[in-house]
Amino acid sequence: MFKARWTRRATADYDDLRKQAEKALASRRSSGKGKTSRQEGLFKQIHKAVRLLLNNPKHPSLNTHKFESLQSPFDENAAVFEAYAQNDTPGAYRIFWCYGPGRGEMTIIAITPHP
């Protein structure tokens, strides 16, 4: 299992998604609706993907592969990877990450919807 390091952007992305899910949950509970909202489902998928990523970056459901358009925050020669938090969804969310900076560490760079 890898120890997670988060960039400021990744932390902000994750926290924003979490807050949206919490707000949607509170609204759903106050209105008495039973069906989970889109925001709640999205955050659950993101959280699960991060957990899988830290346990096994090569997990088949993550479809992890190199991503050439971003640079590692601490080593310009290090590879950056993209992992799927969602698949076959318009604007599906992706997690961008790299190994390091230390042994057994992984840095989450950003969590964004696919263009």
N, CA, C and O atoms as CSV, one atom per row, in Angstrom:
chain,resi,resn,atom,element,x,y,z
A,1,MET,N,N,0.845,-1.179,0.000
A,1,MET,CA,C,0.000,0.000,0.000
A,1,MET,C,C,0.893,1.246,0.000
A,1,MET,O,O,1.902,1.315,0.701
A,2,PHE,N,N,0.490,2.208,-0.798
A,2,PHE,CA,C,1.248,3.448,-0.914
A,2,PHE,C,C,0.732,4.491,0.072
A,2,PHE,O,O,-0.446,4.516,0.428
A,3,LYS,N,N,1.650,5.342,0.496
A,3,LYS,CA,C,1.267,6.489,1.312
A,3,LYS,C,C,0.902,7.613,0.343
A,3,LYS,O,O,1.650,7.899,-0.591
A,4,ALA,N,N,-0.234,8.239,0.565
A,4,ALA,CA,C,-0.701,9.290,-0.338
A,4,ALA,C,C,-0.119,10.640,0.039
A,4,ALA,O,O,-0.075,11.014,1.212
A,5,ARG,N,N,0.322,11.356,-0.971
A,5,ARG,CA,C,0.658,12.772,-0.865
A,5,ARG,C,C,-0.275,13.473,-1.836
A,5,ARG,O,O,-0.572,12.945,-2.907
A,6,TRP,N,N,-0.729,14.634,-1.476
A,6,TRP,CA,C,-1.692,15.357,-2.302
A,6,TRP,C,C,-1.148,16.735,-2.640
A,6,TRP,O,O,-0.626,17.432,-1.769
A,7,THR,N,N,-1.267,17.128,-3.894
A,7,THR,CA,C,-0.950,18.508,-4.245
A,7,THR,C,C,-2.088,19.384,-3.736
A,7,THR,O,O,-3.157,18.882,-3.389
A,8,ARG,N,N,-1.859,20.681,-3.692
A,8,ARG,CA,C,-2.939,21.599,-3.268
A,8,ARG,C,C,-4.146,21.473,-4.182
A,8,ARG,O,O,-5.291,21.475,-3.732
A,9,ARG,N,N,-3.866,21.364,-5.477
A,9,ARG,CA,C,-4.972,21.242,-6.420
A,9,ARG,C,C,-5.784,19.978,-6.176
A,9,ARG,O,O,-7.013,20.029,-6.149
A,10,ALA,N,N,-5.113,18.844,-5.998
A,10,ALA,CA,C,-5.814,17.581,-5.770
A,10,ALA,C,C,-6.624,17.643,-4.481
A,10,ALA,O,O,-7.751,17.150,-4.428
A,11,THR,N,N,-6.053,18.244,-3.450
A,11,THR,CA,C,-6.774,18.397,-2.182
A,11,THR,C,C,-8.027,19.241,-2.388
A,11,THR,O,O,-9.102,18.902,-1.893
A,12,ALA,N,N,-7.880,20.337,-3.118
A,12,ALA,CA,C,-9.032,21.204,-3.389
A,12,ALA,C,C,-10.086,20.479,-4.229
A,12,ALA,O,O,-11.282,20.600,-3.964
A,13,ASP,N,N,-9.645,19.728,-5.235
A,13,ASP,CA,C,-10.580,18.963,-6.078
A,13,ASP,C,C,-11.368,17.969,-5.236
A,13,ASP,O,O,-12.594,17.898,-5.329
A,14,TYR,N,N,-10.656,17.201,-4.411
A,14,TYR,CA,C,-11.282,16.170,-3.581
A,14,TYR,C,C,-12.233,16.802,-2.557
A,14,TYR,O,O,-13.361,16.341,-2.383
A,15,ASP,N,N,-11.773,17.852,-1.887
A,15,ASP,CA,C,-12.607,18.514,-0.878
A,15,ASP,C,C,-13.862,19.127,-1.485
A,15,ASP,O,O,-14.935,19.081,-0.883
A,16,ASP,N,N,-13.727,19.702,-2.685
A,16,ASP,CA,C,-14.891,20.292,-3.360
A,16,ASP,C,C,-15.920,19.212,-3.696
A,16,ASP,O,O,-17.118,19.407,-3.488
A,17,LEU,N,N,-15.458,18.084,-4.210
A,17,LEU,CA,C,-16.370,16.980,-4.529
A,17,LEU,C,C,-17.035,16.438,-3.267
A,17,LEU,O,O,-18.225,16.120,-3.274
A,18,ARG,N,N,-16.265,16.334,-2.185
A,18,ARG,CA,C,-16.813,15.847,-0.915
A,18,ARG,C,C,-17.880,16.802,-0.384
A,18,ARG,O,O,-18.943,16.363,0.054
A,19,LYS,N,N,-17.602,18.105,-0.421
A,19,LYS,CA,C,-18.563,19.100,0.071
A,19,LYS,C,C,-19.842,19.089,-0.757
A,19,LYS,O,O,-20.936,19.217,-0.209
A,20,GLN,N,N,-19.712,18.939,-2.071
A,20,GLN,CA,C,-20.901,18.860,-2.924
A,20,GLN,C,C,-21.739,17.632,-2.564
A,20,GLN,O,O,-22.967,17.702,-2.520
A,21,ALA,N,N,-21.071,16.516,-2.307
A,21,ALA,CA,C,-21.782,15.286,-1.940
A,21,ALA,C,C,-22.470,15.435,-0.584
A,21,ALA,O,O,-23.609,15.001,-0.413
A,22,GLU,N,N,-21.783,16.046,0.375
A,22,GLU,CA,C,-22.385,16.254,1.699
A,22,GLU,C,C,-23.587,17.187,1.622
A,22,GLU,O,O,-24.594,16.961,2.294
A,23,LYS,N,N,-23.488,18.230,0.810
A,23,LYS,CA,C,-24.602,19.160,0.636
A,23,LYS,C,C,-25.788,18.454,-0.014
A,23,LYS,O,O,-26.932,18.643,0.399
A,24,ALA,N,N,-25.515,17.645,-1.026
A,24,ALA,CA,C,-26.583,16.896,-1.695
A,24,ALA,C,C,-27.234,15.893,-0.746
A,24,ALA,O,O,-28.451,15.712,-0.772
A,25,LEU,N,N,-26.433,15.247,0.086
A,25,LEU,CA,C,-26.964,14.295,1.059
A,25,LEU,C,C,-27.867,14.995,2.064
A,25,LEU,O,O,-28.950,14.499,2.376
A,26,ALA,N,N,-27.433,16.140,2.571
A,26,ALA,CA,C,-28.244,16.891,3.532
A,26,ALA,C,C,-29.557,17.332,2.906
A,26,ALA,O,O,-30.612,17.251,3.535
A,27,SER,N,N,-29.489,17.798,1.671
A,27,SER,CA,C,-30.699,18.230,0.956
A,27,SER,C,C,-31.646,17.052,0.729
A,27,SER,O,O,-32.857,17.168,0.913
A,28,ARG,N,N,-31.075,15.923,0.329
A,28,ARG,CA,C,-31.889,14.726,0.083
A,28,ARG,C,C,-32.558,14.249,1.361
A,28,ARG,O,O,-33.729,13.872,1.344
A,29,ARG,N,N,-31.833,14.263,2.459
A,29,ARG,CA,C,-32.406,13.825,3.736
A,29,ARG,C,C,-33.506,14.771,4.215
A,29,ARG,O,O,-34.532,14.324,4.728
A,30,SER,N,N,-33.291,16.082,4.046
A,30,SER,CA,C,-34.299,17.044,4.510
A,30,SER,C,C,-35.573,16.983,3.672
A,30,SER,O,O,-36.657,17.290,4.166
A,31,SER,N,N,-35.446,16.591,2.412
A,31,SER,CA,C,-36.636,16.510,1.559
A,31,SER,C,C,-37.276,15.130,1.601
A,31,SER,O,O,-38.362,14.931,1.056
A,32,GLY,N,N,-36.609,14.174,2.244
A,32,GLY,CA,C,-37.166,12.836,2.380
A,32,GLY,C,C,-36.985,11.954,1.157
A,32,GLY,O,O,-37.592,10.887,1.067
A,33,LYS,N,N,-36.156,12.387,0.215
A,33,LYS,CA,C,-35.909,11.575,-0.980
A,33,LYS,C,C,-35.002,10.413,-0.632
A,33,LYS,O,O,-34.130,10.527,0.229
A,34,GLY,N,N,-35.214,9.297,-1.306
A,34,GLY,CA,C,-34.431,8.108,-1.015
A,34,GLY,C,C,-33.320,7.842,-2.007
A,34,GLY,O,O,-32.340,7.176,-1.671
A,35,LYS,N,N,-33.452,8.353,-3.232
A,35,LYS,CA,C,-32.481,8.056,-4.272
A,35,LYS,C,C,-31.220,8.904,-4.092
A,35,LYS,O,O,-31.293,10.110,-3.856
A,36,THR,N,N,-30.069,8.250,-4.209
A,36,THR,CA,C,-28.781,8.925,-4.080
A,36,THR,C,C,-28.606,9.917,-5.214
A,36,THR,O,O,-28.963,9.632,-6.358
A,37,SER,N,N,-28.059,11.077,-4.901
A,37,SER,CA,C,-27.851,12.116,-5.908
A,37,SER,C,C,-26.616,11.819,-6.757
A,37,SER,O,O,-25.788,10.979,-6.405
A,38,ARG,N,N,-26.513,12.516,-7.864
A,38,ARG,CA,C,-25.362,12.381,-8.754
A,38,ARG,C,C,-24.075,12.739,-8.014
A,38,ARG,O,O,-23.064,12.052,-8.158
A,39,GLN,N,N,-24.110,13.819,-7.216
A,39,GLN,CA,C,-22.913,14.254,-6.494
A,39,GLN,C,C,-22.462,13.210,-5.477
A,39,GLN,O,O,-21.265,12.977,-5.305
A,40,GLU,N,N,-23.422,12.587,-4.806
A,40,GLU,CA,C,-23.069,11.545,-3.836
A,40,GLU,C,C,-22.421,10.355,-4.533
A,40,GLU,O,O,-21.414,9.824,-4.066
A,41,GLY,N,N,-23.006,9.943,-5.653
A,41,GLY,CA,C,-22.469,8.814,-6.405
A,41,GLY,C,C,-21.083,9.103,-6.964
A,41,GLY,O,O,-20.207,8.239,-6.950
A,42,LEU,N,N,-20.891,10.315,-7.453
A,42,LEU,CA,C,-19.598,10.710,-7.999
A,42,LEU,C,C,-18.515,10.663,-6.920
A,42,LEU,O,O,-17.437,10.113,-7.145
A,43,PHE,N,N,-18.798,11.232,-5.761
A,43,PHE,CA,C,-17.795,11.225,-4.700
A,43,PHE,C,C,-17.486,9.799,-4.248
A,43,PHE,O,O,-16.334,9.473,-3.963
A,44,LYS,N,N,-18.495,8.966,-4.184
A,44,LYS,CA,C,-18.276,7.566,-3.797
A,44,LYS,C,C,-17.339,6.881,-4.801
A,44,LYS,O,O,-16.467,6.108,-4.405
A,45,GLN,N,N,-17.516,7.163,-6.092
A,45,GLN,CA,C,-16.653,6.581,-7.117
A,45,GLN,C,C,-15.225,7.113,-7.012
A,45,GLN,O,O,-14.265,6.355,-7.143
A,46,ILE,N,N,-15.090,8.408,-6.776
A,46,ILE,CA,C,-13.761,9.016,-6.636
A,46,ILE,C,C,-13.044,8.416,-5.425
A,46,ILE,O,O,-11.879,8.029,-5.512
A,47,HIS,N,N,-13.746,8.346,-4.305
A,47,HIS,CA,C,-13.154,7.809,-3.073
A,47,HIS,C,C,-12.701,6.358,-3.273
A,47,HIS,O,O,-11.616,5.975,-2.837
A,48,LYS,N,N,-13.526,5.570,-3.924
A,48,LYS,CA,C,-13.184,4.169,-4.177
A,48,LYS,C,C,-11.966,4.071,-5.094
A,48,LYS,O,O,-11.076,3.255,-4.856
A,49,ALA,N,N,-11.921,4.892,-6.134
A,49,ALA,CA,C,-10.793,4.855,-7.063
A,49,ALA,C,C,-9.488,5.238,-6.365
A,49,ALA,O,O,-8.450,4.629,-6.623
A,50,VAL,N,N,-9.531,6.239,-5.485
A,50,VAL,CA,C,-8.321,6.632,-4.732
A,50,VAL,C,C,-7.879,5.477,-3.844
A,50,VAL,O,O,-6.689,5.171,-3.770
A,51,ARG,N,N,-8.818,4.841,-3.178
A,51,ARG,CA,C,-8.495,3.703,-2.308
A,51,ARG,C,C,-7.862,2.562,-3.120
A,51,ARG,O,O,-6.859,1.985,-2.699
A,52,LEU,N,N,-8.444,2.239,-4.277
A,52,LEU,CA,C,-7.886,1.189,-5.131
A,52,LEU,C,C,-6.495,1.574,-5.625
A,52,LEU,O,O,-5.590,0.741,-5.663
A,53,LEU,N,N,-6.335,2.824,-5.998
A,53,LEU,CA,C,-5.066,3.316,-6.506
A,53,LEU,C,C,-3.953,3.165,-5.470
A,53,LEU,O,O,-2.849,2.732,-5.800
A,54,LEU,N,N,-4.239,3.515,-4.243
A,54,LEU,CA,C,-3.226,3.415,-3.190
A,54,LEU,C,C,-2.889,1.965,-2.856
A,54,LEU,O,O,-1.764,1.665,-2.456
A,55,ASN,N,N,-3.849,1.076,-3.017
A,55,ASN,CA,C,-3.606,-0.337,-2.735
A,55,ASN,C,C,-2.942,-1.065,-3.901
A,55,ASN,O,O,-2.092,-1.932,-3.697
A,56,ASN,N,N,-3.335,-0.706,-5.128
A,56,ASN,CA,C,-2.814,-1.393,-6.305
A,56,ASN,C,C,-2.994,-0.504,-7.529
A,56,ASN,O,O,-4.055,-0.530,-8.153
A,57,PRO,N,N,-1.984,0.279,-7.884
A,57,PRO,CA,C,-2.108,1.194,-9.017
A,57,PRO,C,C,-2.427,0.489,-10.345
A,57,PRO,O,O,-2.892,1.129,-11.289
A,58,LYS,N,N,-2.180,-0.814,-10.419
A,58,LYS,CA,C,-2.440,-1.566,-11.649
A,58,LYS,C,C,-3.780,-2.294,-11.608
A,58,LYS,O,O,-4.024,-3.185,-12.422
A,59,HIS,N,N,-4.643,-1.927,-10.678
A,59,HIS,CA,C,-5.956,-2.575,-10.590
A,59,HIS,C,C,-6.663,-2.421,-11.934
A,59,HIS,O,O,-6.693,-1.322,-12.487
A,60,PRO,N,N,-7.234,-3.504,-12.469
A,60,PRO,CA,C,-7.832,-3.451,-13.805
A,60,PRO,C,C,-8.915,-2.383,-13.991
A,60,PRO,O,O,-9.017,-1.803,-15.073
A,61,SER,N,N,-9.703,-2.117,-12.991
A,61,SER,CA,C,-10.799,-1.160,-13.163
A,61,SER,C,C,-10.301,0.278,-13.280
A,61,SER,O,O,-11.050,1.150,-13.721
A,62,LEU,N,N,-9.056,0.542,-12.895
A,62,LEU,CA,C,-8.509,1.898,-12.971
A,62,LEU,C,C,-7.993,2.254,-14.365
A,62,LEU,O,O,-7.835,3.431,-14.690
A,63,ASN,N,N,-7.732,1.239,-15.185
A,63,ASN,CA,C,-7.205,1.465,-16.536
A,63,ASN,C,C,-6.032,2.447,-16.527
A,63,ASN,O,O,-5.966,3.349,-17.362
A,64,THR,N,N,-5.126,2.272,-15.596
A,64,THR,CA,C,-4.001,3.186,-15.424
A,64,THR,C,C,-3.084,3.164,-16.647
A,64,THR,O,O,-2.736,2.103,-17.166
A,65,HIS,N,N,-2.701,4.369,-17.095
A,65,HIS,CA,C,-1.755,4.490,-18.193
A,65,HIS,C,C,-1.023,5.829,-18.086
A,65,HIS,O,O,-1.479,6.754,-17.414
A,66,LYS,N,N,0.125,5.909,-18.767
A,66,LYS,CA,C,0.908,7.142,-18.745
A,66,LYS,C,C,0.118,8.274,-19.385
A,66,LYS,O,O,-0.672,8.075,-20.308
A,67,PHE,N,N,0.363,9.472,-18.857
A,67,PHE,CA,C,-0.279,10.675,-19.376
A,67,PHE,C,C,0.833,11.666,-19.686
A,67,PHE,O,O,1.592,12.047,-18.794
A,68,GLU,N,N,0.934,12.078,-20.916
A,68,GLU,CA,C,2.077,12.874,-21.370
A,68,GLU,C,C,1.924,14.381,-21.149
A,68,GLU,O,O,2.927,15.094,-21.176
A,69,SER,N,N,0.716,14.888,-20.932
A,69,SER,CA,C,0.496,16.340,-20.918
A,69,SER,C,C,0.728,17.014,-19.569
A,69,SER,O,O,0.614,18.236,-19.472
A,70,LEU,N,N,1.046,16.262,-18.542
A,70,LEU,CA,C,1.316,16.845,-17.224
A,70,LEU,C,C,2.725,16.489,-16.784
A,70,LEU,O,O,3.281,15.465,-17.182
A,71,GLN,N,N,3.290,17.359,-15.953
A,71,GLN,CA,C,4.603,17.113,-15.380
A,71,GLN,C,C,4.483,16.779,-13.909
A,71,GLN,O,O,3.608,17.292,-13.211
A,72,SER,N,N,5.349,15.934,-13.454
A,72,SER,CA,C,5.421,15.608,-12.034
A,72,SER,C,C,5.743,16.881,-11.252
A,72,SER,O,O,6.540,17.698,-11.712
A,73,PRO,N,N,5.134,17.064,-10.072
A,73,PRO,CA,C,5.387,18.281,-9.298
A,73,PRO,C,C,6.784,18.359,-8.677
A,73,PRO,O,O,7.176,19.424,-8.200
A,74,PHE,N,N,7.539,17.268,-8.672
A,74,PHE,CA,C,8.845,17.293,-8.017
A,74,PHE,C,C,9.985,16.752,-8.874
A,74,PHE,O,O,11.149,16.879,-8.494
A,75,ASP,N,N,9.674,16.150,-10.027
A,75,ASP,CA,C,10.718,15.623,-10.909
A,75,ASP,C,C,10.216,15.688,-12.346
A,75,ASP,O,O,9.321,14.936,-12.729
A,76,GLU,N,N,10.788,16.578,-13.133
A,76,GLU,CA,C,10.293,16.777,-14.495
A,76,GLU,C,C,10.478,15.558,-15.385
A,76,GLU,O,O,9.855,15.470,-16.443
A,77,ASN,N,N,11.319,14.618,-14.978
A,77,ASN,CA,C,11.540,13.407,-15.770
A,77,ASN,C,C,10.672,12.230,-15.316
A,77,ASN,O,O,10.653,11.190,-15.973
A,78,ALA,N,N,9.967,12.382,-14.219
A,78,ALA,CA,C,9.140,11.289,-13.702
A,78,ALA,C,C,7.851,11.165,-14.526
A,78,ALA,O,O,7.311,12.159,-15.011
A,79,ALA,N,N,7.384,9.949,-14.669
A,79,ALA,CA,C,6.158,9.695,-15.429
A,79,ALA,C,C,4.933,10.085,-14.602
A,79,ALA,O,O,4.888,9.878,-13.390
A,80,VAL,N,N,3.961,10.643,-15.279
A,80,VAL,CA,C,2.667,10.954,-14.681
A,80,VAL,C,C,1.659,9.979,-15.273
A,80,VAL,O,O,1.713,9.664,-16.462
A,81,PHE,N,N,0.743,9.504,-14.439
A,81,PHE,CA,C,-0.235,8.519,-14.873
A,81,PHE,C,C,-1.650,9.051,-14.713
A,81,PHE,O,O,-1.917,9.961,-13.928
A,82,GLU,N,N,-2.541,8.452,-15.485
A,82,GLU,CA,C,-3.967,8.755,-15.413
A,82,GLU,C,C,-4.680,7.463,-14.995
A,82,GLU,O,O,-4.411,6.391,-15.537
A,83,ALA,N,N,-5.584,7.580,-14.031
A,83,ALA,CA,C,-6.401,6.443,-13.602
A,83,ALA,C,C,-7.862,6.840,-13.734
A,83,ALA,O,O,-8.221,7.992,-13.489
A,84,TYR,N,N,-8.693,5.901,-14.117
A,84,TYR,CA,C,-10.118,6.166,-14.306
A,84,TYR,C,C,-10.850,6.036,-12.981
A,84,TYR,O,O,-10.724,5.026,-12.287
A,85,ALA,N,N,-11.611,7.059,-12.636
A,85,ALA,CA,C,-12.537,6.953,-11.509
A,85,ALA,C,C,-13.912,6.576,-12.046
A,85,ALA,O,O,-14.724,5.981,-11.338
A,86,GLN,N,N,-14.164,6.930,-13.306
A,86,GLN,CA,C,-15.395,6.584,-14.004
A,86,GLN,C,C,-15.016,6.140,-15.412
A,86,GLN,O,O,-13.930,6.446,-15.905
A,87,ASN,N,N,-15.929,5.416,-16.047
A,87,ASN,CA,C,-15.696,4.963,-17.404
A,87,ASN,C,C,-17.019,5.004,-18.161
A,87,ASN,O,O,-18.085,4.855,-17.563
A,88,ASP,N,N,-16.953,5.202,-19.460
A,88,ASP,CA,C,-18.151,5.234,-20.312
A,88,ASP,C,C,-19.207,6.209,-19.813
A,88,ASP,O,O,-20.402,5.915,-19.836
A,89,THR,N,N,-18.753,7.370,-19.364
A,89,THR,CA,C,-19.632,8.430,-18.869
A,89,THR,C,C,-19.157,9.735,-19.487
A,89,THR,O,O,-17.958,10.013,-19.473
A,90,PRO,N,N,-20.063,10.546,-20.031
A,90,PRO,CA,C,-19.615,11.847,-20.546
A,90,PRO,C,C,-18.987,12.666,-19.408
A,90,PRO,O,O,-19.570,12.790,-18.331
A,91,GLY,N,N,-17.812,13.214,-19.656
A,91,GLY,CA,C,-17.128,13.982,-18.618
A,91,GLY,C,C,-16.640,13.115,-17.483
A,91,GLY,O,O,-16.568,13.571,-16.341
A,92,ALA,N,N,-16.301,11.860,-17.778
A,92,ALA,CA,C,-15.856,10.916,-16.746
A,92,ALA,C,C,-14.644,11.468,-15.996
A,92,ALA,O,O,-13.758,12.076,-16.597
A,93,TYR,N,N,-14.613,11.256,-14.695
A,93,TYR,CA,C,-13.533,11.775,-13.858
A,93,TYR,C,C,-12.292,10.903,-13.938
A,93,TYR,O,O,-12.360,9.678,-14.035
A,94,ARG,N,N,-11.148,11.590,-13.893
A,94,ARG,CA,C,-9.842,10.945,-13.931
A,94,ARG,C,C,-9.003,11.431,-12.753
A,94,ARG,O,O,-9.175,12.547,-12.262
A,95,ILE,N,N,-8.102,10.576,-12.319
A,95,ILE,CA,C,-7.163,10.923,-11.251
A,95,ILE,C,C,-5.771,10.904,-11.868
A,95,ILE,O,O,-5.347,9.902,-12.445
A,96,PHE,N,N,-5.073,12.018,-11.740
A,96,PHE,CA,C,-3.715,12.126,-12.266
A,96,PHE,C,C,-2.747,12.016,-11.094
A,96,PHE,O,O,-2.923,12.670,-10.066
A,97,TRP,N,N,-1.730,11.187,-11.260
A,97,TRP,CA,C,-0.835,10.888,-10.149
A,97,TRP,C,C,0.544,10.488,-10.653
A,97,TRP,O,O,0.745,10.248,-11.844
A,98,CYS,N,N,1.486,10.422,-9.724
A,98,CYS,CA,C,2.836,9.945,-10.029
A,98,CYS,C,C,3.403,9.260,-8.792
A,98,CYS,O,O,2.923,9.461,-7.676
A,99,TYR,N,N,4.418,8.460,-9.006
A,99,TYR,CA,C,5.109,7.816,-7.891
A,99,TYR,C,C,6.024,8.837,-7.228
A,99,TYR,O,O,6.574,9.722,-7.883
A,100,GLY,N,N,6.174,8.694,-5.908
A,100,GLY,CA,C,7.133,9.524,-5.188
A,100,GLY,C,C,6.497,10.669,-4.452
A,100,GLY,O,O,5.271,10.775,-4.447
A,101,PRO,N,N,7.259,11.522,-3.837
A,101,PRO,CA,C,8.695,11.682,-4.021
A,101,PRO,C,C,9.543,10.644,-3.299
A,101,PRO,O,O,10.689,10.421,-3.691
A,102,GLY,N,N,9.024,10.008,-2.269
A,102,GLY,CA,C,9.802,9.005,-1.536
A,102,GLY,C,C,9.382,7.597,-1.899
A,102,GLY,O,O,8.409,7.385,-2.623
A,103,ARG,N,N,10.124,6.650,-1.388
A,103,ARG,CA,C,9.774,5.239,-1.608
A,103,ARG,C,C,8.441,4.937,-0.938
A,103,ARG,O,O,8.190,5.370,0.186
A,104,GLY,N,N,7.603,4.205,-1.625
A,104,GLY,CA,C,6.320,3.824,-1.070
A,104,GLY,C,C,5.313,4.964,-1.027
A,104,GLY,O,O,4.278,4.859,-0.368
A,105,GLU,N,N,5.613,6.051,-1.729
A,105,GLU,CA,C,4.711,7.197,-1.754
A,105,GLU,C,C,4.162,7.403,-3.162
A,105,GLU,O,O,4.791,7.052,-4.160
A,106,MET,N,N,2.978,7.978,-3.203
A,106,MET,CA,C,2.319,8.302,-4.450
A,106,MET,C,C,1.748,9.707,-4.288
A,106,MET,O,O,1.149,10.020,-3.259
A,107,THR,N,N,1.929,10.549,-5.292
A,107,THR,CA,C,1.406,11.910,-5.237
A,107,THR,C,C,0.208,12.026,-6.163
A,107,THR,O,O,0.308,11.774,-7.363
A,108,ILE,N,N,-0.920,12.410,-5.593
A,108,ILE,CA,C,-2.131,12.666,-6.380
A,108,ILE,C,C,-2.022,14.118,-6.843
A,108,ILE,O,O,-1.942,15.035,-6.025
A,109,ILE,N,N,-2.021,14.316,-8.149
A,109,ILE,CA,C,-1.802,15.639,-8.723
A,109,ILE,C,C,-3.115,16.390,-8.916
A,109,ILE,O,O,-3.209,17.569,-8.578
A,110,ALA,N,N,-4.137,15.712,-9.462
A,110,ALA,CA,C,-5.414,16.362,-9.740
A,110,ALA,C,C,-6.503,15.316,-9.923
A,110,ALA,O,O,-6.229,14.164,-10.260
A,111,ILE,N,N,-7.738,15.735,-9.695
A,111,ILE,CA,C,-8.924,14.907,-9.933
A,111,ILE,C,C,-9.855,15.771,-10.776
A,111,ILE,O,O,-10.431,16.745,-10.291
A,112,THR,N,N,-9.991,15.397,-12.046
A,112,THR,CA,C,-10.739,16.248,-12.961
A,112,THR,C,C,-11.634,15.448,-13.901
A,112,THR,O,O,-11.401,14.261,-14.130
A,113,PRO,N,N,-12.661,16.105,-14.445
A,113,PRO,CA,C,-13.459,15.434,-15.476
A,113,PRO,C,C,-12.679,15.377,-16.781
A,113,PRO,O,O,-11.911,16.286,-17.096
A,114,HIS,N,N,-12.877,14.323,-17.521
A,114,HIS,CA,C,-12.231,14.171,-18.818
A,114,HIS,C,C,-12.878,15.127,-19.800
A,114,HIS,O,O,-14.103,15.231,-19.857
A,115,PRO,N,N,-12.056,15.830,-20.578
A,115,PRO,CA,C,-12.647,16.792,-21.539
A,115,PRO,C,C,-13.424,16.119,-22.655
A,115,PRO,O,O,-13.968,16.799,-23.525
